[in-house]
Amino acid sequence: MLRVLHMADRLSAYGGADRHMLGILELSQGRAETRLVFGRDDRSVPLSERRRIGPMARCKGLDRSGLAPRGGRGALRRLAAAINDFEPEVIHIHNVVDPALTAAAARLAPCVAIVQDHRPFCPGRGMITPSGQPCRRPLGSHCAACFDDMDYFQALAAVTRRRLKSLGLMRRVLVLSQYMAAMLTKAGLRPSRLRVLPPFVHRITEKPTGDPGGYHLLACRLVRHKGVAVALDAAGMMRGGPPLWVAGSGPMQDEIVKRARNSGGRIVFKGWQDRRGMSAMLAGARSLWLPSLWAEPFGIVGLEALHLGIPAIASDVGGVGDWLDHGQSGYIVPPGDAAALADAAARLDDGSKAQKMGANGLRFVRARFDPADLMDRLFRLYEAAKAAPRVIA
């Protein structure tokens, strides 16, 4: 049985990348001997789920950013000890971005890294300009415009280059979307090392009902780059139809509560939801909104909505086009355009249209994002990484 060490910056259930890793670990049980080592634990993963994902241990320091390259010797020693103790045939790296740590892992065993965000090619806000416009250029001198402090920019640019260089030591680099593959190729990573392996939906407990829901849903980290303000403006423009429910936590929470209080019921704040609560909330929605300003590497919450037969309305950014078919399973709108978002939502006032789009999305997810098929592909990539020649820096 293949021995796979999973190496992560955190143990968490908050974000799509976190839930994807938990799904991979759970579905690996019985077909691989696994161990998870992680940097920090935010206690959001319940005990019942911890029992399903196999052995694990904290390895302090795996959540380092790499911005202070002279530090981290203790983390390197602890990581080496964890690797030597388990003796993995393959290491799967999730969201560990300190290049010293990833390079150290690559020296000790064949590594597969999954890139779930922009940090190997963007030192700034995540492929978004200071004015809130999408950026399509990887690291370069133009990135200085995103910073007020040039020393800080130089430091972040340097660590970004080191992160990209450390990816070059991986036997395989996995990304979730064609967009991410294109950006890493543009940044200089060899295409022969890259593989697009989309995520799958895991532990969504509700079943599709086929009934049009009673509210539109925004479920995300409550920050500007997720387009939260755009969604609130769009909800204020809508004079009829279902209200907007907002689920999540983050810096904009107080603003959302205030806007909800003065919205006449058009905005309802529901707070952060655990997996069970989010499943139920998604299943009861008329549509899922993903009005991101930044370039979503994929947008897993949209896939979860389609899995429940709920159409999605999302910005035309990043990897959204890999899973959302405009006019068939939802609508793709320009980023930052509250009027376009409100207009798309109004088209779903027709419950029969929402039902048809939801059914289209459900069929698409079942055909293209089957967990068993995607896990088979992942294990073939593990075997390929194991057999590939070692990369010399």
Secondary structure, DSSP 4 states (H G I P E B T S, - for coil): -EEEEEEEEEE-SSSHHHHHHHHHHHHHBTTEEEEEEEEEE-S-S-HHHHTTS--EEE-TTTT--SSSTT--HHHHHHHHHHHHHH--SEEEEES---HHHHHHHHHHS-EEEEE-SSTTT-SSSSSB-TTS-B----SSGGGGGG-S-HHHHHHHHHHHHHHHHHHTT-SEEEESSHHHHHHHHHHT--GGGEEE--------------SPPSSEEEES--SGGGTHHHHHHHHHH--SS--EEEE--STTHHHHHHHHHTTTTSEEEEE---HHHHHHHHHT-SEEEE--SS--S--HHHHHHHHTT--EEEES-TTGGGT--BTTTEEEE-TT-HHHHHHHHHHTTSHHHHHHHHHHHHHHHHHH--HHHHHHHHHHHHHHHHHSPPPP-
